[in-house]
């Protein structure tokens, strides 16, 4: 399995009610109320034609809440019949309860954080959304895009993540995955806006994000860039995991911070040694994790292991949750980081 952007917590360990093991049958006829002019989009190498606005959506599990947060921001969450994106924390606290209130469809997840194919198809979805290409990988026990299509449903992969979990990704897709920043969040919002015919709402959400980012940019204009690092608990080790590439670098950059490991591919997360961390000497530390992460313990561990870091000496710590993933909370994370990295600018 390809390395994915997964903080330490096993998000899918929430207590989901098991679905009885019945074989899927034909999907019920779609409602006329969802009818709309046919729309065809190209998504990660496949064409998807929507003749109706989807009304039975399944969001697959995994290390993302970009998709569920975007559905909520766009006002289309009532189309979700099963959501497996669970995080338990957000840089927009109002999202936590809204995500928790969504139905799970009684789906369970396997060791790869997704529902077995039979369970998924038994939901009779008309759209299945995955945060990454591997969400449709049969070798992981998941239903493939072709299999889902044969049951009359459409599939969508977050556009910036076409290469994530796809060993056959094109060079263009790999480049996009490695470099997508906050623009990837806008692309997801606009794609959903087209599919659900809420383009104006998508532009409104994006405009709000851009306005918040512009305010931060104005505030820190003229400030000297500072070095920073994004850390979550280590994968089975006391050495924290450092995050880099794409969205992580971009969120820091927009906050006036340069990632000490900037420019490395996203798959580099978790590969940096204790020695590399020792000499990185960031001026700001961004603590990153979902609702299961003990942020205080993570901070204490960092202070113990790296007392010489400028960030530790100045106590320049800030916590983020979903704002360094793709999704509508990026601007909030940028502002929170900027306030700590450049306190005199605000």
C-alpha positions as CSV (number, residue, x, y, z in Angstrom):
1,X,0.0,0.0,0.0
2,X,1.3,3.4,-0.9
3,X,2.2,5.7,2.0
4,X,-0.7,8.1,2.6
5,X,-1.1,11.3,4.6
6,X,-2.1,9.6,7.9
7,X,-1.5,11.2,11.3
8,X,-0.8,8.8,14.1
9,X,-4.4,8.1,15.0
10,X,-6.4,5.3,13.4
11,X,-9.3,7.4,12.4
12,X,-11.5,4.5,11.4
13,X,-11.4,3.0,14.8
14,X,-14.7,4.7,15.8
15,X,-17.4,2.4,16.9
16,X,-19.3,1.8,13.7
17,X,-22.3,-0.5,13.6
18,X,-21.6,-3.6,11.5
19,X,-23.8,-4.2,8.5
20,X,-25.2,-7.6,7.9
21,X,-23.4,-9.5,5.2
22,X,-26.0,-9.5,2.4
23,X,-25.2,-9.5,-1.3
24,X,-25.9,-6.2,-3.1
25,X,-28.9,-5.9,-5.3
26,X,-30.0,-3.5,-7.9
27,X,-30.1,0.2,-6.8
28,X,-33.4,1.9,-6.4
29,X,-34.5,4.2,-9.1
30,X,-33.2,7.8,-8.7
31,X,-35.5,10.5,-7.7
32,X,-36.8,12.9,-10.4
33,X,-36.2,15.8,-8.1
34,X,-32.5,15.4,-8.7
35,X,-32.7,15.7,-12.4
36,X,-30.4,18.2,-14.2
37,X,-28.7,18.8,-17.5
38,X,-26.1,16.1,-18.1
39,X,-22.6,17.0,-17.0
40,X,-19.4,15.1,-18.0
41,X,-16.2,15.6,-16.1
42,X,-12.8,14.0,-16.5
43,X,-11.5,12.6,-13.1
44,X,-8.2,10.8,-12.7
45,X,-8.3,9.2,-16.1
46,X,-12.0,8.4,-16.3
47,X,-15.0,10.2,-17.6
48,X,-18.0,10.5,-15.3
49,X,-21.4,11.7,-16.7
50,X,-23.9,13.0,-14.2
51,X,-27.5,13.2,-15.5
52,X,-28.8,14.0,-12.1
53,X,-27.5,15.7,-8.9
54,X,-26.3,12.9,-6.7
55,X,-28.5,12.1,-3.7
56,X,-27.0,8.9,-2.2
57,X,-23.4,9.7,-1.6
58,X,-20.8,7.6,0.3
59,X,-17.6,9.2,1.5
60,X,-15.0,6.6,1.9
61,X,-12.8,6.5,5.0
62,X,-9.1,7.4,5.3
63,X,-6.8,10.1,6.4
64,X,-8.9,13.1,5.2
65,X,-11.8,15.2,6.0
66,X,-11.3,17.4,3.0
67,X,-14.3,15.9,1.3
68,X,-16.8,15.8,4.2
69,X,-15.8,19.3,5.2
70,X,-16.3,20.5,1.6
71,X,-19.8,18.9,1.5
72,X,-20.7,20.7,4.7
73,X,-19.3,24.1,3.5
74,X,-21.2,23.8,0.2
75,X,-24.5,22.9,1.9
76,X,-24.8,19.5,0.2
77,X,-24.2,17.3,3.2
78,X,-27.8,16.1,3.1
79,X,-26.9,14.0,0.1
80,X,-24.6,11.8,2.2
81,X,-26.0,8.4,3.2
82,X,-22.7,7.1,4.7
83,X,-19.6,9.0,5.8
84,X,-16.5,7.3,7.0
85,X,-14.3,10.4,7.2
86,X,-13.8,10.9,10.9
87,X,-11.3,13.2,12.5
88,X,-12.6,14.4,15.9
89,X,-11.0,17.8,15.7
90,X,-11.0,20.8,13.3
91,X,-9.5,24.2,12.9
92,X,-13.1,25.2,12.5
93,X,-14.6,23.8,15.7
94,X,-18.2,24.0,14.4
95,X,-17.4,21.3,11.9
96,X,-16.7,18.6,14.5
97,X,-20.3,18.2,15.6
98,X,-21.6,18.5,12.1
99,X,-19.3,15.7,10.8
100,X,-20.1,13.5,13.8
101,X,-23.9,13.9,13.1
102,X,-23.7,12.5,9.6
103,X,-24.9,8.9,9.0
104,X,-22.3,6.1,8.7
105,X,-24.7,3.7,7.0
106,X,-23.6,1.0,9.4
107,X,-20.5,0.5,7.4
108,X,-17.4,-1.2,9.0
109,X,-13.9,-0.7,7.7
110,X,-11.0,-3.1,7.1
111,X,-7.4,-2.7,8.0
112,X,-6.9,-0.3,5.1
113,X,-9.5,2.2,6.6
114,X,-12.2,1.6,4.0
115,X,-15.4,-0.5,3.7
116,X,-15.3,-3.9,2.0
117,X,-16.7,-3.9,-1.5
118,X,-19.9,-5.8,-0.7
119,X,-20.8,-3.5,2.2
120,X,-20.3,-0.4,0.0
121,X,-22.4,-1.7,-2.9
122,X,-25.2,-2.7,-0.6
123,X,-25.7,1.0,0.2
124,X,-26.9,1.6,-3.4
125,X,-24.9,4.8,-3.7
126,X,-25.2,7.0,-6.8
127,X,-21.8,8.6,-6.0
128,X,-18.8,7.3,-4.1
129,X,-16.1,9.7,-3.2
130,X,-12.6,8.8,-2.2
131,X,-9.8,11.2,-1.0
132,X,-7.2,9.1,-2.9
133,X,-7.0,6.7,-5.8
134,X,-6.3,3.8,-3.6
135,X,-9.8,4.0,-2.2
136,X,-10.9,2.0,-5.3
137,X,-8.1,-0.6,-5.1
138,X,-9.3,-4.2,-5.2
139,X,-6.1,-5.4,-3.6
140,X,-7.0,-3.5,-0.5
141,X,-10.4,-5.1,-0.4
142,X,-12.3,-2.2,-1.9
143,X,-14.7,-1.9,-4.8
144,X,-13.1,-0.7,-8.0
145,X,-14.4,2.2,-10.0
146,X,-15.5,-0.2,-12.8
147,X,-17.3,-2.4,-10.3
148,X,-19.2,0.6,-8.8
149,X,-20.0,1.8,-12.3
150,X,-21.6,-1.5,-13.1
151,X,-24.1,-0.9,-10.3
152,X,-25.0,2.4,-11.9
153,X,-23.0,4.7,-9.5
154,X,-20.4,7.4,-10.3
155,X,-17.1,7.7,-8.6
156,X,-14.9,10.7,-7.7
157,X,-11.4,11.0,-6.5
158,X,-10.2,14.3,-5.0
159,X,-8.6,15.8,-8.2
160,X,-5.3,16.7,-6.7
161,X,-4.8,13.1,-5.4
162,X,-5.1,11.1,-8.6
163,X,-1.5,9.8,-8.1
164,X,-2.0,8.9,-4.4
165,X,-2.4,5.1,-4.3
166,X,-2.1,4.7,-8.1
167,X,1.1,3.1,-9.3
168,X,0.1,3.8,-12.9
169,X,-0.4,7.5,-12.4
170,X,0.8,9.7,-15.2
171,X,3.7,12.1,-14.7
172,X,1.3,15.0,-14.8
173,X,-0.8,13.4,-12.0
174,X,2.3,12.7,-9.9
175,X,3.5,16.3,-10.4
176,X,0.1,17.6,-9.4
177,X,0.0,15.4,-6.3
178,X,3.5,16.5,-5.1
179,X,2.8,20.2,-5.6
180,X,-0.9,20.8,-5.0
181,X,-1.4,23.4,-2.3
182,X,-4.4,25.4,-1.3
183,X,-5.3,25.6,-5.0
184,X,-6.1,21.9,-4.6
185,X,-8.7,22.8,-2.1
186,X,-10.3,25.2,-4.5
187,X,-10.2,22.6,-7.3
188,X,-12.1,20.1,-5.1
189,X,-14.7,22.7,-4.1
190,X,-15.2,23.8,-7.7
191,X,-15.5,20.2,-8.9
192,X,-18.2,19.4,-6.2
193,X,-19.9,22.7,-7.1
194,X,-20.2,21.6,-10.7
195,X,-21.5,18.1,-9.9
196,X,-24.1,19.4,-7.4
197,X,-25.0,22.5,-9.3
198,X,-23.9,24.8,-6.5
199,X,-21.1,26.7,-8.5
200,X,-22.0,30.0,-6.9
201,X,-21.8,28.6,-3.4
202,X,-18.4,27.1,-4.2
203,X,-17.1,30.5,-5.5
204,X,-18.5,32.1,-2.3
205,X,-16.6,29.6,-0.1
206,X,-13.4,30.1,-2.1
207,X,-13.8,33.9,-2.0
208,X,-14.0,33.8,1.7
209,X,-10.9,31.7,2.0
210,X,-9.0,34.0,-0.4
211,X,-10.2,37.1,1.6
212,X,-8.9,35.6,4.8
213,X,-5.6,34.7,3.2
214,X,-5.3,38.2,1.8
215,X,-5.8,39.7,5.2
216,X,-3.0,37.5,6.6
217,X,-0.7,38.5,3.7
218,X,-1.4,42.2,4.3
219,X,-0.7,41.8,8.0
220,X,2.7,40.0,7.6
221,X,3.9,42.1,4.6
222,X,7.4,43.1,5.2
223,X,8.0,40.5,7.9
224,X,11.0,38.3,7.6
225,X,10.2,34.7,6.8
226,X,10.8,32.3,9.7
227,X,11.6,28.6,9.6
228,X,9.0,26.1,10.8
229,X,8.1,22.5,11.0
230,X,4.8,20.5,11.2
231,X,5.0,17.6,13.6
232,X,2.6,14.8,14.7
233,X,3.4,11.8,17.0
234,X,5.8,9.3,15.4
235,X,4.7,6.1,13.8
236,X,5.6,3.6,16.5
237,X,8.5,5.7,17.8
238,X,9.2,8.6,20.1
239,X,10.7,10.5,17.1
240,X,7.9,12.8,15.8
241,X,6.7,12.7,12.2
242,X,7.6,15.7,10.2
243,X,5.3,16.6,7.3
244,X,6.3,18.2,4.0
245,X,5.3,18.7,0.4
246,X,2.3,20.3,-1.4
247,X,-0.4,21.5,1.0
248,X,1.9,21.4,4.1
249,X,4.5,23.7,2.5
250,X,1.9,26.0,1.0
251,X,0.0,26.5,4.3
252,X,3.2,27.4,6.0
253,X,4.3,29.7,3.2
254,X,1.1,31.6,3.2
255,X,1.6,32.1,7.0
256,X,5.1,33.6,6.4
257,X,6.9,30.4,7.4
258,X,9.3,28.2,5.4
259,X,9.1,24.5,6.1
260,X,12.6,23.3,7.1
261,X,12.0,20.3,4.8
262,X,10.3,22.2,2.1
263,X,10.2,20.8,-1.4
264,X,10.3,17.1,-0.5
265,X,7.5,14.9,-1.8
266,X,4.5,14.1,0.4
267,X,5.6,10.5,0.8
268,X,8.7,11.8,2.8
269,X,6.5,12.2,5.9
270,X,7.7,9.9,8.6
271,X,11.1,9.3,6.9
272,X,13.1,12.1,8.6
273,X,15.5,10.7,11.2
274,X,16.1,12.0,14.7
275,X,19.4,13.4,13.5
276,X,17.7,15.4,10.7
277,X,15.3,16.8,13.2
278,X,18.0,17.7,15.6
279,X,19.8,20.0,13.1
280,X,16.6,21.5,11.6
281,X,16.2,24.1,14.3
282,X,12.8,25.5,13.4
283,X,11.7,28.9,14.8
284,X,8.0,27.8,14.9
285,X,6.6,24.3,15.6
286,X,3.2,23.4,14.3
287,X,1.6,20.5,16.3
288,X,-0.6,18.4,14.1
289,X,-3.1,15.7,14.9
290,X,-6.7,14.5,15.0
291,X,-9.0,14.4,18.0
292,X,-7.2,11.3,19.5
293,X,-3.8,13.0,19.7
294,X,-2.6,14.2,23.1
295,X,-1.2,17.6,22.0
296,X,0.2,18.4,25.4
297,X,2.1,15.2,25.4
298,X,3.4,15.8,21.9
299,X,4.6,19.2,22.9
300,X,6.3,17.9,26.0
301,X,8.1,15.2,24.0
302,X,9.4,17.8,21.5
303,X,10.6,20.1,24.3
304,X,12.5,17.2,25.9
305,X,14.1,15.9,22.7
306,X,14.9,19.3,21.1
307,X,15.5,21.8,23.8
308,X,18.0,23.7,21.6
309,X,15.4,24.6,18.9
310,X,14.6,28.3,18.7
311,X,10.9,27.4,18.7
312,X,11.3,25.6,22.1
313,X,13.3,28.4,23.6
314,X,10.8,31.0,22.5
315,X,7.8,28.7,23.1
316,X,6.6,29.3,19.6
317,X,4.0,26.5,19.3
318,X,0.7,26.4,17.5
319,X,-1.8,23.5,17.0
320,X,-3.5,22.7,13.7
321,X,-5.9,19.9,12.8
322,X,-7.5,19.6,9.4
323,X,-6.3,22.9,8.0
324,X,-3.1,21.4,6.6
325,X,-5.1,18.9,4.6
326,X,-7.0,19.9,1.4
327,X,-10.4,21.4,2.3
328,X,-12.1,24.6,3.3
329,X,-10.2,25.2,6.6
330,X,-6.8,26.0,5.1
331,X,-7.2,29.8,5.6
332,X,-8.0,29.3,9.3
333,X,-4.9,27.3,9.8
334,X,-2.8,29.9,7.9
335,X,-4.1,32.6,10.1
336,X,-3.5,30.7,13.3
337,X,0.1,29.8,12.3
338,X,0.8,33.4,11.2
339,X,-0.3,34.8,14.6
340,X,2.3,32.6,16.4
341,X,5.1,32.9,13.8
342,X,4.6,36.7,13.5
343,X,3.1,38.0,16.7
344,X,4.1,41.6,16.1
345,X,2.2,41.7,12.8
346,X,-1.2,41.4,14.5
